[in-house]
Amino acid sequence: MADVRDLDSVRAAFRTEWPADANMGRGITVIHSAAGLSYYERHASFIGRSAMLNVEGTRNVLAAAQEAGVDIFIFTLSGTIPLKRTNFWLFPWQKRPESLVQVLNDSTLASRKHEEFFSNYPYTKLLSPGRESLIGWGGDLLAEEYLKRGVNPSWVRPIIQSMTYVENVSYAHLLYEARLLEAQKAPPDAPVQKLGGDTSTLP
């Protein structure tokens, strides 16, 4: 365990000895998913609260991973990052808010001004190092939660929500890792050498 806000704490975690039976000959992969998810904080004066984890925390983990000789670093975040802020206060002549319907895919640009993001969370995730990442929700927001509680209250009931399941996200990380490992041994002109540096939205 480590506090990602504290570089020394993260360094200590990376210096912890591996179990005797660990196969270190195959390389070390870090999948970084720690984040501060304060979706309700939208005002710019609160950016620092999200940045502590999402910017400084990521920078600390990446620095400690590099010092420890990690072979592959995969940074993952929420598929909500490219969402634009919607204003539900309408003028009398408007029928619906702008950006009420948003279609997101791998080519959706997310580098915008702070006031265009729905909260400080996605804004600070794009300020952090390692912005090229795998995007996907880490669980099932609909069926799984309903089965657990018997009811799943939501203020976004009419909105089509993310259907990405945690197993698909995990599998995508492992497939991505396998291709990056393959690239380490492939010739310089191999197609796999072009992998990486892009954002991938998981279906």
Secondary structure, DSSP 8 states (H G I E B T S, - for coil): ---TT-HHHHHHHHHS---TT--GGG--EEEE------TT--SGGGHHHHHIIIIIIHHHHHHHHHHTT-SEEEEEE-TTTT-B-------TT-SS-TTSS----TT------GGGBSSHHHHHHHHSS--S-EE--SS-TTHHHHHHHS----TTTTS------HHHHHHHHHHHHHHHHHHHHS-TTSGGGG-SSS-EE--
